[in-house]
Amino acid sequence: MAIYQNILLAVDLHPVCDEITVQRAVQLARENNAKLTIIHAIEHINAYGVAQAYPTVIDLEEQMVTEAKEQLRKLAEKHGIPADRQVVDVGSPKAVILNRAQEMKADLIVVGSHGRHGVGLLLGSTANAVLHHAQCDVLAVWLKDKGAHPL
């Protein structure tokens, strides 16, 4: 019996850091015969106090989304993740990941975590927020020195 049926994989679209996280999520999806969805969140650009810059900010965000979709498509295609399971959304990464996980009834979220010094900084802010607010299991893949170690 499979432990997981719906896995959500959150990526940074960083060429070195994402690879081991994606490999781990793909492996878990195969082992559990689970559906794997890959997601990338783009933070809103803060333009408060610069009203005349607002149209430029919107254009820049649209360009960022377009570029992220293309990068995500290439990454997903390399690992056999179909187009209907590729998501790029604009907003707080924590909120985007948690909302999508809830919408798809994910039973596992896989995130990369950039290793820092000290226990308090072990997880990055997004991974830490997801870990503490998710309503399902979370696998944080620790990324340090171009390698990764599952926590």
BAPAMAR-752614 format. One record per atom (N, C-alpha, C): residue number from 1; chain; x, y, z. Coordinates in steps of 0.05 Angstrom, whole numbers. Layout:
REM residues N
> pado  vopa  east  north  up
> NUM  A  X  Y  Z $
...
REM end
This chain:
REM residues 151
> pado  vopa  east  north  up
> 1  A  17  -24  0 $
> 1  A  0  0  0 $
> 1  A  18  25  0 $
> 2  A  11  44  -17 $
> 2  A  26  69  -20 $
> 2  A  21  87  4 $
> 3  A  41  100  13 $
> 3  A  38  119  35 $
> 3  A  28  145  25 $
> 4  A  38  154  1 $
> 4  A  30  180  -10 $
> 4  A  16  176  -37 $
> 5  A  -4  193  -42 $
> 5  A  -19  192  -67 $
> 5  A  -16  218  -82 $
> 6  A  -13  241  -68 $
> 6  A  -10  267  -81 $
> 6  A  13  282  -69 $
> 7  A  34  285  -84 $
> 7  A  58  298  -75 $
> 7  A  61  326  -88 $
> 8  A  67  346  -73 $
> 8  A  72  373  -83 $
> 8  A  101  379  -79 $
> 9  A  115  385  -101 $
> 9  A  143  392  -101 $
> 9  A  147  421  -105 $
> 10  A  158  435  -86 $
> 10  A  163  464  -89 $
> 10  A  193  468  -96 $
> 11  A  197  484  -117 $
> 11  A  224  489  -127 $
> 11  A  230  519  -129 $
> 12  A  256  525  -127 $
> 12  A  266  553  -129 $
> 12  A  273  560  -158 $
> 13  A  275  541  -175 $
> 13  A  285  544  -202 $
> 13  A  315  552  -202 $
> 14  A  329  541  -184 $
> 14  A  358  544  -182 $
> 14  A  371  519  -194 $
> 15  A  387  522  -215 $
> 15  A  397  499  -230 $
> 15  A  411  478  -213 $
> 16  A  426  486  -193 $
> 16  A  441  467  -177 $
> 16  A  424  456  -154 $
> 17  A  411  474  -139 $
> 17  A  396  467  -115 $
> 17  A  371  449  -121 $
> 18  A  358  454  -142 $
> 18  A  333  440  -147 $
> 18  A  337  411  -155 $
> 19  A  359  404  -167 $
> 19  A  362  378  -179 $
> 19  A  359  355  -159 $
> 20  A  371  356  -136 $
> 20  A  369  335  -117 $
> 20  A  342  334  -104 $
> 21  A  329  357  -100 $
> 21  A  302  358  -89 $
> 21  A  282  345  -109 $
> 22  A  285  352  -134 $
> 22  A  267  341  -155 $
> 22  A  272  310  -157 $
> 23  A  297  302  -157 $
> 23  A  302  273  -158 $
> 23  A  289  258  -135 $
> 24  A  291  269  -112 $
> 24  A  279  256  -88 $
> 24  A  249  255  -90 $
> 25  A  236  276  -99 $
> 25  A  207  277  -102 $
> 25  A  198  257  -124 $
> 26  A  212  256  -146 $
> 26  A  206  238  -168 $
> 26  A  208  209  -158 $
> 27  A  229  203  -143 $
> 27  A  233  177  -132 $
> 27  A  210  169  -114 $
> 28  A  202  187  -96 $
> 28  A  180  181  -78 $
> 28  A  153  177  -93 $
> 29  A  149  193  -114 $
> 29  A  125  190  -130 $
> 29  A  124  163  -143 $
> 30  A  147  155  -154 $
> 30  A  148  129  -168 $
> 30  A  144  106  -148 $
> 31  A  157  107  -125 $
> 31  A  155  86  -105 $
> 31  A  126  84  -94 $
> 32  A  111  106  -94 $
> 32  A  84  106  -83 $
> 32  A  63  106  -105 $
> 33  A  72  106  -130 $
> 33  A  53  109  -152 $
> 33  A  35  133  -148 $
> 34  A  47  155  -140 $
> 34  A  33  180  -132 $
> 34  A  34  200  -155 $
> 35  A  14  218  -154 $
> 35  A  14  241  -172 $
> 35  A  34  261  -161 $
> 36  A  50  272  -179 $
> 36  A  70  292  -171 $
> 36  A  64  319  -185 $
> 37  A  61  340  -170 $
> 37  A  56  367  -180 $
> 37  A  80  383  -172 $
> 38  A  91  399  -191 $
> 38  A  114  416  -185 $
> 38  A  104  446  -186 $
> 39  A  114  461  -166 $
> 39  A  105  489  -163 $
> 39  A  128  508  -158 $
> 40  A  126  532  -169 $
> 40  A  145  553  -164 $
> 40  A  129  578  -157 $
> 41  A  137  593  -137 $
> 41  A  124  617  -129 $
> 41  A  142  641  -134 $
> 42  A  130  662  -145 $
> 42  A  144  687  -150 $
> 42  A  133  708  -131 $
> 43  A  151  720  -115 $
> 43  A  142  740  -96 $
> 43  A  133  765  -111 $
> 44  A  112  778  -101 $
> 44  A  103  804  -112 $
> 44  A  126  824  -109 $
> 45  A  128  842  -128 $
> 45  A  147  864  -125 $
> 45  A  134  886  -110 $
> 46  A  148  896  -89 $
> 46  A  137  917  -73 $
> 46  A  142  944  -87 $
> 47  A  120  958  -93 $
> 47  A  122  984  -107 $
> 47  A  107  1006  -91 $
> 48  A  104  1002  -65 $
> 48  A  90  1022  -49 $
> 48  A  104  1049  -51 $
> 49  A  88  1070  -53 $
> 49  A  100  1097  -54 $
> 49  A  110  1105  -81 $
> 50  A  108  1088  -100 $
> 50  A  118  1094  -127 $
> 50  A  95  1088  -147 $
> 51  A  74  1102  -145 $
> 51  A  50  1097  -161 $
> 51  A  56  1097  -190 $
> 52  A  73  1115  -199 $
> 52  A  79  1117  -228 $
> 52  A  94  1092  -238 $
> 53  A  106  1077  -220 $
> 53  A  121  1053  -228 $
> 53  A  103  1028  -229 $
> 54  A  79  1031  -220 $
> 54  A  61  1007  -218 $
> 54  A  58  992  -245 $
> 55  A  52  1006  -267 $
> 55  A  50  991  -293 $
> 55  A  76  976  -300 $
> 56  A  98  988  -294 $
> 56  A  124  975  -299 $
> 56  A  127  950  -282 $
> 57  A  118  952  -257 $
> 57  A  120  929  -239 $
> 57  A  103  906  -249 $
> 58  A  79  912  -258 $
> 58  A  61  892  -269 $
> 58  A  73  878  -293 $
> 59  A  85  894  -311 $
> 59  A  98  883  -335 $
> 59  A  122  865  -327 $
> 60  A  137  874  -307 $
> 60  A  160  858  -298 $
> 60  A  151  832  -285 $
> 61  A  130  833  -269 $
> 61  A  119  808  -257 $
> 61  A  109  789  -279 $
> 62  A  96  799  -299 $
> 62  A  87  783  -322 $
> 62  A  110  770  -336 $
> 63  A  131  785  -340 $
> 63  A  155  774  -353 $
> 63  A  168  753  -335 $
> 64  A  169  757  -309 $
> 64  A  180  738  -291 $
> 64  A  164  712  -291 $
> 65  A  137  714  -293 $
> 65  A  120  690  -294 $
> 65  A  125  675  -320 $
> 66  A  127  689  -342 $
> 66  A  132  676  -368 $
> 66  A  159  661  -367 $
> 67  A  180  674  -357 $
> 67  A  206  661  -356 $
> 67  A  206  638  -337 $
> 68  A  192  640  -314 $
> 68  A  191  619  -294 $
> 68  A  176  595  -306 $
> 69  A  154  600  -321 $
> 69  A  140  578  -333 $
> 69  A  157  562  -353 $
> 70  A  174  576  -368 $
> 70  A  191  563  -387 $
> 70  A  213  547  -372 $
> 71  A  225  558  -351 $
> 71  A  245  543  -336 $
> 71  A  232  519  -322 $
> 72  A  208  522  -311 $
> 72  A  194  500  -298 $
> 72  A  187  479  -318 $
> 73  A  178  487  -342 $
> 73  A  172  467  -363 $
> 73  A  196  450  -369 $
> 74  A  219  462  -373 $
> 74  A  244  448  -379 $
> 74  A  251  428  -357 $
> 75  A  250  438  -332 $
> 75  A  256  421  -309 $
> 75  A  237  398  -307 $
> 76  A  211  404  -309 $
> 76  A  190  383  -307 $
> 76  A  192  363  -330 $
> 77  A  197  372  -354 $
> 77  A  199  355  -377 $
> 77  A  223  335  -373 $
> 78  A  245  345  -363 $
> 78  A  269  329  -358 $
> 78  A  262  305  -339 $
> 79  A  243  310  -321 $
> 79  A  236  290  -301 $
> 79  A  209  276  -305 $
> 80  A  198  281  -328 $
> 80  A  173  268  -335 $
> 80  A  148  278  -321 $
> 81  A  148  302  -312 $
> 81  A  125  314  -299 $
> 81  A  108  328  -320 $
> 82  A  83  319  -324 $
> 82  A  66  330  -345 $
> 82  A  59  359  -342 $
> 83  A  52  372  -364 $
> 83  A  46  401  -364 $
> 83  A  22  408  -346 $
> 84  A  3  391  -343 $
> 84  A  -20  397  -326 $
> 84  A  -14  395  -296 $
> 85  A  11  388  -290 $
> 85  A  20  386  -262 $
> 85  A  43  405  -256 $
> 86  A  45  427  -273 $
> 86  A  65  447  -270 $
> 86  A  51  474  -263 $
> 87  A  59  486  -240 $
> 87  A  46  510  -231 $
> 87  A  66  532  -225 $
> 88  A  60  556  -235 $
> 88  A  75  580  -228 $
> 88  A  54  599  -218 $
> 89  A  58  610  -194 $
> 89  A  39  629  -183 $
> 89  A  54  652  -170 $
> 90  A  41  675  -169 $
> 90  A  53  699  -157 $
> 90  A  41  703  -129 $
> 91  A  59  707  -110 $
> 91  A  51  712  -82 $
> 91  A  72  702  -63 $
> 92  A  66  703  -38 $
> 92  A  84  693  -17 $
> 92  A  88  663  -22 $
> 93  A  113  654  -24 $
> 93  A  119  626  -29 $
> 93  A  105  608  -8 $
> 94  A  105  616  17 $
> 94  A  92  600  38 $
> 94  A  62  597  31 $
> 95  A  49  619  25 $
> 95  A  20  619  20 $
> 95  A  14  603  -6 $
> 96  A  30  608  -26 $
> 96  A  25  595  -52 $
> 96  A  28  564  -49 $
> 97  A  49  556  -35 $
> 97  A  53  527  -31 $
> 97  A  31  514  -14 $
> 98  A  25  527  8 $
> 98  A  5  516  27 $
> 98  A  -23  516  14 $
> 99  A  -30  537  -1 $
> 99  A  -56  538  -14 $
> 99  A  -58  516  -35 $
> 100  A  -38  512  -51 $
> 100  A  -39  492  -72 $
> 100  A  -40  464  -59 $
> 101  A  -24  460  -38 $
> 101  A  -25  434  -24 $
> 101  A  -53  428  -14 $
> 102  A  -66  448  -3 $
> 102  A  -94  443  7 $
> 102  A  -113  438  -17 $
> 103  A  -111  454  -38 $
> 103  A  -128  451  -61 $
> 103  A  -126  423  -73 $
> 104  A  -102  412  -75 $
> 104  A  -98  386  -88 $
> 104  A  -99  363  -69 $
> 105  A  -104  370  -43 $
> 105  A  -104  349  -22 $
> 105  A  -78  333  -21 $
> 106  A  -56  349  -22 $
> 106  A  -30  336  -20 $
> 106  A  -26  322  6 $
> 107  A  -13  299  5 $
> 107  A  -7  285  30 $
> 107  A  23  287  36 $
> 108  A  38  300  18 $
> 108  A  66  305  22 $
> 108  A  75  329  7 $
> 109  A  90  347  20 $
> 109  A  102  370  7 $
> 109  A  132  365  8 $
> 110  A  146  368  -14 $
> 110  A  175  365  -15 $
> 110  A  186  393  -21 $
> 111  A  204  402  -4 $
> 111  A  217  429  -7 $
> 111  A  247  426  -3 $
> 112  A  261  443  -17 $
> 112  A  290  445  -11 $
> 112  A  295  465  11 $
> 113  A  315  460  27 $
> 113  A  322  477  49 $
> 113  A  351  484  47 $
> 114  A  357  509  45 $
> 114  A  385  518  44 $
> 114  A  398  517  71 $
> 115  A  417  500  75 $
> 115  A  430  497  101 $
> 115  A  444  523  110 $
> 116  A  440  531  134 $
> 116  A  453  554  146 $
> 116  A  467  544  171 $
> 117  A  482  561  184 $
> 117  A  496  553  208 $
> 117  A  477  555  232 $
> 118  A  478  536  250 $
> 118  A  462  536  274 $
> 118  A  435  524  270 $
> 119  A  425  511  292 $
> 119  A  400  497  290 $
> 119  A  377  515  283 $
> 120  A  376  540  294 $
> 120  A  355  558  288 $
> 120  A  353  566  259 $
> 121  A  374  564  244 $
> 121  A  374  572  216 $
> 121  A  376  548  198 $
> 122  A  371  524  208 $
> 122  A  374  500  192 $
> 122  A  355  500  168 $
> 123  A  331  509  172 $
> 123  A  312  510  149 $
> 123  A  310  539  139 $
> 124  A  308  542  113 $
> 124  A  303  569  102 $
> 124  A  275  579  111 $
> 125  A  270  604  107 $
> 125  A  244  615  117 $
> 125  A  220  602  104 $
> 126  A  221  596  78 $
> 126  A  199  584  65 $
> 126  A  195  555  75 $
> 127  A  216  540  75 $
> 127  A  214  512  84 $
> 127  A  204  511  113 $
> 128  A  214  529  130 $
> 128  A  206  530  158 $
> 128  A  176  537  160 $
> 129  A  167  556  145 $
> 129  A  139  564  146 $
> 129  A  121  541  136 $
> 130  A  129  528  115 $
> 130  A  114  505  104 $
> 130  A  113  483  125 $
> 131  A  136  477  137 $
> 131  A  137  456  156 $
> 131  A  118  461  180 $
> 132  A  117  485  189 $
> 132  A  101  492  212 $
> 132  A  71  496  207 $
> 133  A  63  500  181 $
> 133  A  35  506  175 $
> 133  A  22  486  157 $
> 134  A  36  467  147 $
> 134  A  25  447  129 $
> 134  A  6  428  144 $
> 135  A  -14  419  130 $
> 135  A  -33  400  141 $
> 135  A  -27  372  131 $
> 136  A  -3  368  122 $
> 136  A  5  342  112 $
> 136  A  35  338  119 $
> 137  A  46  316  112 $
> 137  A  75  311  116 $
> 137  A  91  330  99 $
> 138  A  115  337  109 $
> 138  A  134  354  94 $
> 138  A  161  341  95 $
> 139  A  173  339  72 $
> 139  A  201  329  70 $
> 139  A  218  353  62 $
> 140  A  236  361  79 $
> 140  A  255  382  73 $
> 140  A  281  369  65 $
> 141  A  290  375  41 $
> 141  A  315  364  31 $
> 141  A  336  386  35 $
> 142  A  355  380  53 $
> 142  A  375  400  61 $
> 142  A  395  403  39 $
> 143  A  399  427  29 $
> 143  A  418  433  8 $
> 143  A  441  449  19 $
> 144  A  465  437  17 $
> 144  A  488  450  28 $
> 144  A  512  442  11 $
> 145  A  529  461  4 $
> 145  A  554  456  -11 $
> 145  A  549  439  -36 $
> 146  A  529  448  -52 $
> 146  A  523  435  -77 $
> 146  A  514  406  -74 $
> 147  A  509  397  -50 $
> 147  A  498  371  -45 $
> 147  A  472  373  -29 $
> 148  A  460  351  -24 $
> 148  A  435  352  -9 $
> 148  A  433  328  9 $
> 149  A  420  332  31 $
> 149  A  417  310  50 $
> 149  A  388  311  61 $
> 150  A  372  290  58 $
> 150  A  345  291  69 $
> 150  A  346  294  99 $
> 151  A  329  311  110 $
> 151  A  328  315  139 $
> 151  A  310  294  151 $
REM end
